């Protein structure tokens, strides 16, 4: 009896949080997402080099190891510099560790200047080496640090979804809400428009819209353009679901009572209809975010998305387009691994939120 009374005394939000905590997979996904967004937030501080800095003498260098033992002696974390040699048979570049010259890894070192959190400029970096270079995840074909480019690229890949969701959900909620609340010829016209949009194949229309973006635009404009393209094709399905939710909500007694008392349509929608859709919208947003990450990655991979000098995970993954490149330089697949991890984390959190919103569960 005590447990029943305690359960009844909890607020709906507290009950939802209690159900969410039971999902270990959901908690793990939330921790992963928190780590990824913190990584994106402090990318400039964590990245040892500027994303545009080219080290021409180290093209496609493999990742350098972080070691603690040198000639049997325990040392502070260090790495061995890589020496480039030419294979006499295949004439390919080979990299060999120079184990005679260990380079200690130092923390809070000075490097190239960057803008921290978009507020002030600094040259402080989390780690680096005093001599030579240190590439934790290797370099690309131009000798640029892949680790630094992945960190800065996460700012694009992880924020495209957030801004795209905000834009597409605003359009979907507006169109779906008007369609469901007013009904009649308004509902019919809007639903026919949504059906036309949903009848087009997603990938071809995505490529067609992306190809409209002028290639001469600055990088920031292209970023905004990609978000707009993804939002324009992502609102139709949500609008149809919102329309069904509003159709059901407008028949509830307290909504009818508000109409009888003379409340305005806007007040009824904001005060009585929309609060009943909040839990669904949160879950839908969490489950839709991976689609935006994958959409941006696909466009950038095909050369129609983010372009140089910006970086994104999809753009970085375009360097690994053939089996020969993957066989010789497997570290170029690291951005793809992060895409998989982030998409799975969003899906885990979305599934946990869906179970938490289920009031039938204790």
C-alpha positions as semicolon CSV with decimal commas, in nm:
position;residue;x (nm);y (nm);z (nm)
1;X;0,000;0,000;0,000
2;X;0,285;0,238;0,081
3;X;0,445;0,186;-0,261
4;X;0,112;0,247;-0,435
5;X;0,058;0,573;-0,244
6;X;0,415;0,683;-0,314
7;X;0,367;0,611;-0,684
8;X;0,042;0,809;-0,691
9;X;0,209;1,105;-0,522
10;X;0,475;1,138;-0,793
11;X;0,423;1,388;-1,073
12;X;0,392;1,262;-1,433
13;X;0,737;1,402;-1,511
14;X;0,889;1,223;-1,211
15;X;0,722;0,898;-1,316
16;X;0,856;0,937;-1,672
17;X;1,208;0,999;-1,540
18;X;1,174;0,692;-1,318
19;X;1,081;0,479;-1,618
20;X;1,361;0,630;-1,828
21;X;1,624;0,541;-1,565
22;X;1,530;0,176;-1,594
23;X;1,665;0,168;-1,951
24;X;2,039;0,112;-1,921
25;X;2,073;0,138;-2,298
26;X;1,895;0,475;-2,294
27;X;2,120;0,605;-2,015
28;X;2,428;0,485;-2,206
29;X;2,304;0,657;-2,521
30;X;2,249;0,980;-2,326
31;X;2,603;0,966;-2,183
32;X;2,747;0,909;-2,532
33;X;2,551;1,203;-2,675
34;X;2,659;1,427;-2,388
35;X;3,024;1,334;-2,453
36;X;2,986;1,396;-2,828
37;X;2,829;1,739;-2,784
38;X;3,090;1,840;-2,524
39;X;3,354;1,728;-2,775
40;X;3,193;1,949;-3,040
41;X;3,160;2,243;-2,800
42;X;3,530;2,239;-2,704
43;X;3,661;2,116;-3,041
44;X;3,899;2,409;-3,082
45;X;4,058;2,340;-2,744
46;X;4,083;1,963;-2,797
47;X;4,213;1,977;-3,156
48;X;4,595;1,996;-3,167
49;X;4,601;2,166;-3,510
50;X;4,396;2,394;-3,729
51;X;4,178;2,197;-3,973
52;X;4,330;2,377;-4,273
53;X;4,695;2,332;-4,173
54;X;4,872;2,101;-4,418
55;X;5,179;1,902;-4,327
56;X;5,295;1,819;-4,677
57;X;5,575;1,590;-4,558
58;X;5,324;1,360;-4,383
59;X;5,047;1,267;-4,634
60;X;4,831;0,971;-4,528
61;X;5,038;0,903;-4,220
62;X;4,893;0,627;-3,997
63;X;4,790;0,706;-3,637
64;X;5,071;0,742;-3,385
65;X;5,067;0,529;-3,074
66;X;5,059;0,668;-2,719
67;X;5,310;0,471;-2,510
68;X;5,437;0,457;-2,153
69;X;5,739;0,224;-2,181
70;X;6,063;0,315;-2,360
71;X;6,347;0,060;-2,355
72;X;6,189;-0,107;-2,052
73;X;6,160;0,217;-1,853
74;X;5,831;0,371;-1,742
75;X;5,788;0,725;-1,873
76;X;5,520;0,990;-1,896
77;X;5,290;0,944;-2,201
78;X;5,492;0,981;-2,519
79;X;5,488;0,896;-2,886
80;X;5,747;0,806;-3,146
81;X;5,788;1,035;-3,449
82;X;5,715;0,880;-3,786
83;X;5,981;0,869;-4,059
84;X;5,862;0,845;-4,419
85;X;6,036;0,599;-4,649
86;X;5,976;0,485;-5,005
87;X;5,894;0,121;-5,075
88;X;6,151;0,010;-5,339
89;X;5,902;-0,232;-5,497
90;X;5,564;-0,053;-5,496
91;X;5,703;0,302;-5,459
92;X;5,441;0,373;-5,196
93;X;5,510;0,584;-4,891
94;X;5,588;0,382;-4,580
95;X;5,601;0,523;-4,229
96;X;5,834;0,376;-3,965
97;X;5,854;0,475;-3,599
98;X;6,178;0,640;-3,495
99;X;6,214;0,463;-3,160
100;X;6,539;0,643;-3,078
101;X;6,365;0,974;-3,019
102;X;6,057;0,952;-2,792
103;X;5,850;1,271;-2,782
104;X;5,671;1,342;-2,451
105;X;5,306;1,446;-2,484
106;X;5,253;1,773;-2,301
107;X;4,926;1,920;-2,180
108;X;4,803;2,279;-2,207
109;X;5,047;2,376;-2,481
110;X;5,049;2,671;-2,720
111;X;4,946;2,627;-3,082
112;X;4,768;2,809;-3,362
113;X;4,512;3,067;-3,256
114;X;4,141;2,984;-3,273
115;X;3,812;3,126;-3,143
116;X;3,698;2,948;-2,826
117;X;3,318;2,910;-2,802
118;X;3,292;3,188;-3,060
119;X;3,368;3,449;-2,794
120;X;3,742;3,512;-2,762
121;X;4,058;3,401;-2,937
122;X;4,327;3,191;-2,772
123;X;4,614;2,965;-2,872
124;X;4,584;2,723;-2,579
125;X;4,546;2,355;-2,672
126;X;4,479;2,055;-2,452
127;X;4,783;1,853;-2,565
128;X;5,069;1,843;-2,810
129;X;5,440;1,771;-2,846
130;X;5,719;2,021;-2,807
131;X;5,906;1,898;-3,117
132;X;5,777;1,742;-3,436
133;X;5,412;1,650;-3,483
134;X;5,156;1,424;-3,319
135;X;4,863;1,285;-3,519
136;X;4,650;1,058;-3,293
137;X;4,428;0,944;-3,583
138;X;4,673;0,994;-3,868
139;X;4,646;1,240;-4,158
140;X;4,456;1,272;-4,485
141;X;4,604;1,295;-4,836
142;X;4,701;1,658;-4,779
143;X;4,875;1,588;-4,449
144;X;4,599;1,748;-4,239
145;X;4,541;1,613;-3,889
146;X;4,238;1,381;-3,908
147;X;4,176;1,401;-3,533
148;X;4,146;1,780;-3,547
149;X;3,920;1,767;-3,852
150;X;3,691;1,512;-3,689
151;X;3,656;1,727;-3,377
152;X;3,574;2,043;-3,572
153;X;3,358;1,848;-3,817
154;X;3,143;1,726;-3,527
155;X;3,025;2,085;-3,481
156;X;2,861;2,068;-3,824
157;X;2,737;1,709;-3,819
158;X;2,586;1,728;-3,469
159;X;2,428;2,074;-3,500
160;X;2,272;2,021;-3,844
161;X;2,019;1,788;-3,682
162;X;1,932;2,022;-3,395
163;X;1,873;2,327;-3,615
164;X;1,705;2,118;-3,885
165;X;1,466;1,967;-3,631
166;X;1,382;2,312;-3,496
167;X;1,301;2,437;-3,846
168;X;1,118;2,131;-3,981
169;X;0,919;2,079;-3,661
170;X;0,811;2,444;-3,667
171;X;0,676;2,400;-4,021
172;X;0,524;2,059;-3,948
173;X;0,353;2,169;-3,626
174;X;0,214;2,482;-3,794
175;X;0,081;2,307;-4,106
176;X;-0,041;1,997;-3,921
177;X;-0,199;2,202;-3,643
178;X;-0,391;2,424;-3,886
179;X;-0,501;2,122;-4,088
180;X;-0,625;1,927;-3,789
181;X;-0,781;2,212;-3,593
182;X;-0,982;2,383;-3,868
183;X;-1,061;2,083;-4,089
184;X;-1,287;2,129;-4,390
185;X;-1,142;2,259;-4,716
186;X;-0,829;2,380;-4,535
187;X;-0,757;2,027;-4,416
188;X;-0,824;1,882;-4,762
189;X;-0,595;2,129;-4,943
190;X;-0,308;2,089;-4,697
191;X;-0,333;1,709;-4,696
192;X;-0,318;1,697;-5,076
193;X;-0,004;1,913;-5,063
194;X;0,154;1,680;-4,806
195;X;0,065;1,375;-5,015
196;X;0,236;1,530;-5,319
197;X;0,551;1,598;-5,117
198;X;0,553;1,247;-4,970
199;X;0,508;1,089;-5,314
200;X;0,853;1,203;-5,431
201;X;1,147;0,969;-5,360
202;X;1,348;1,117;-5,074
203;X;1,701;1,079;-5,210
204;X;1,643;1,221;-5,562
205;X;1,458;1,526;-5,431
206;X;1,729;1,572;-5,167
207;X;1,998;1,566;-5,435
208;X;1,796;1,797;-5,660
209;X;1,749;2,057;-5,386
210;X;2,112;2,034;-5,278
211;X;2,235;2,085;-5,635
212;X;2,050;2,420;-5,646
213;X;2,287;2,562;-5,380
214;X;2,544;2,775;-5,570
215;X;2,898;2,635;-5,529
216;X;3,038;2,987;-5,492
217;X;2,850;3,049;-5,169
218;X;3,061;3,096;-4,853
219;X;3,090;2,794;-4,624
220;X;2,847;2,936;-4,368
221;X;2,582;2,996;-4,635
222;X;2,622;2,641;-4,761
223;X;2,577;2,517;-4,403
224;X;2,251;2,712;-4,372
225;X;2,145;2,592;-4,718
226;X;2,195;2,226;-4,627
227;X;1,986;2,273;-4,312
228;X;1,710;2,435;-4,518
229;X;1,717;2,151;-4,772
230;X;1,692;1,884;-4,503
231;X;1,413;2,073;-4,324
232;X;1,209;2,123;-4,642
233;X;1,182;1,749;-4,704
234;X;1,144;1,652;-4,337
235;X;0,830;1,833;-4,225
236;X;0,562;1,659;-4,432
237;X;0,551;1,330;-4,242
238;X;0,543;1,508;-3,906
239;X;0,263;1,739;-4,023
240;X;0,043;1,441;-4,103
241;X;0,097;1,288;-3,758
242;X;0,037;1,624;-3,586
243;X;-0,284;1,662;-3,782
244;X;-0,412;1,330;-3,645
245;X;-0,310;1,423;-3,290
246;X;-0,486;1,760;-3,313
247;X;-0,799;1,600;-3,459
248;X;-0,820;1,379;-3,149
249;X;-0,726;1,656;-2,905
250;X;-0,984;1,908;-3,027
251;X;-1,266;1,669;-2,929
252;X;-1,154;1,645;-2,564
253;X;-1,399;1,794;-2,313
254;X;-1,177;2,073;-2,180
255;X;-1,102;2,191;-2,536
256;X;-1,472;2,201;-2,613
257;X;-1,531;2,386;-2,285
258;X;-1,267;2,645;-2,377
259;X;-1,443;2,699;-2,712
260;X;-1,778;2,741;-2,538
261;X;-1,627;3,003;-2,305
262;X;-1,517;3,208;-2,606
263;X;-1,140;3,148;-2,593
264;X;-0,953;3,242;-2,908
265;X;-0,825;2,970;-3,140
266;X;-0,462;3,065;-3,070
267;X;-0,516;3,043;-2,693
268;X;-0,686;2,704;-2,724
269;X;-0,406;2,567;-2,940
270;X;-0,125;2,696;-2,718
271;X;-0,285;2,633;-2,376
272;X;-0,488;2,316;-2,431
273;X;-0,388;2,131;-2,750
274;X;-0,009;2,165;-2,774
275;X;0,072;2,056;-2,414
276;X;-0,087;1,719;-2,496
277;X;0,157;1,675;-2,785
278;X;0,476;1,764;-2,596
279;X;0,579;1,409;-2,507
280;X;0,526;1,290;-2,863
281;X;0,722;1,581;-3,009
282;X;1,020;1,517;-2,780
283;X;1,030;1,150;-2,877
284;X;0,978;1,225;-3,246
285;X;1,259;1,482;-3,242
286;X;1,500;1,237;-3,080
287;X;1,419;0,967;-3,334
288;X;1,434;1,211;-3,630
289;X;1,776;1,357;-3,546
290;X;1,971;1,057;-3,687
291;X;1,801;1,117;-4,022
292;X;1,945;1,467;-4,041
293;X;2,293;1,346;-3,951
294;X;2,274;1,076;-4,217
295;X;2,126;1,320;-4,470
296;X;2,407;1,571;-4,423
297;X;2,665;1,293;-4,432
298;X;2,522;1,154;-4,757
299;X;2,518;1,495;-4,927
300;X;2,870;1,579;-4,814
301;X;2,993;1,233;-4,913
302;X;2,853;1,288;-5,264
303;X;3,007;1,636;-5,288
304;X;2,676;1,827;-5,265
305;X;2,689;1,916;-4,896
306;X;2,946;2,084;-4,675
307;X;3,250;2,194;-4,871
308;X;3,603;2,302;-4,793
309;X;3,732;2,480;-4,591
310;X;3,458;2,359;-4,350
311;X;3,462;2,000;-4,232
312;X;3,194;1,746;-4,146
313;X;3,196;1,374;-4,087
314;X;3,038;1,307;-4,426
315;X;3,293;1,524;-4,605
316;X;3,581;1,349;-4,425
317;X;3,435;1,010;-4,512
318;X;3,449;1,097;-4,884
319;X;3,825;1,035;-4,874
320;X;3,753;0,663;-4,828
321;X;3,548;0,598;-5,142
322;X;3,733;0,295;-5,280
323;X;3,849;-0,041;-5,145
324;X;4,212;0,030;-5,222
325;X;4,205;0,339;-5,001
326;X;4,033;0,145;-4,722
327;X;4,284;-0,137;-4,743
328;X;4,588;0,092;-4,727
329;X;4,449;0,367;-4,504
330;X;4,175;0,220;-4,278
331;X;4,195;0,513;-4,032
332;X;4,006;0,725;-4,287
333;X;3,691;0,533;-4,183
334;X;3,696;0,686;-3,833
335;X;3,435;0,954;-3,919
336;X;3,200;0,678;-4,036
337;X;3,241;0,504;-3,701
338;X;3,139;0,823;-3,522
339;X;2,833;0,857;-3,746
340;X;2,726;0,503;-3,651
341;X;2,784;0,568;-3,280
342;X;2,589;0,896;-3,279
343;X;2,296;0,751;-3,475
344;X;2,273;0,449;-3,245
345;X;2,293;0,674;-2,937
346;X;2,004;0,889;-3,062
347;X;1,798;0,578;-3,135
348;X;1,869;0,434;-2,789
349;X;1,763;0,759;-2,620
350;X;1,455;0,784;-2,842
351;X;1,345;0,429;-2,757
352;X;1,397;0,498;-2,386
353;X;1,196;0,821;-2,406
354;X;0,916;0,638;-2,587
355;X;0,899;0,380;-2,309
356;X;0,915;0,655;-2,046
357;X;0,618;0,831;-2,202
358;X;0,410;0,513;-2,192
359;X;0,181;0,563;-1,891
360;X;0,079;0,197;-1,899
361;X;0,422;0,102;-1,762
362;X;0,463;0,126;-1,386
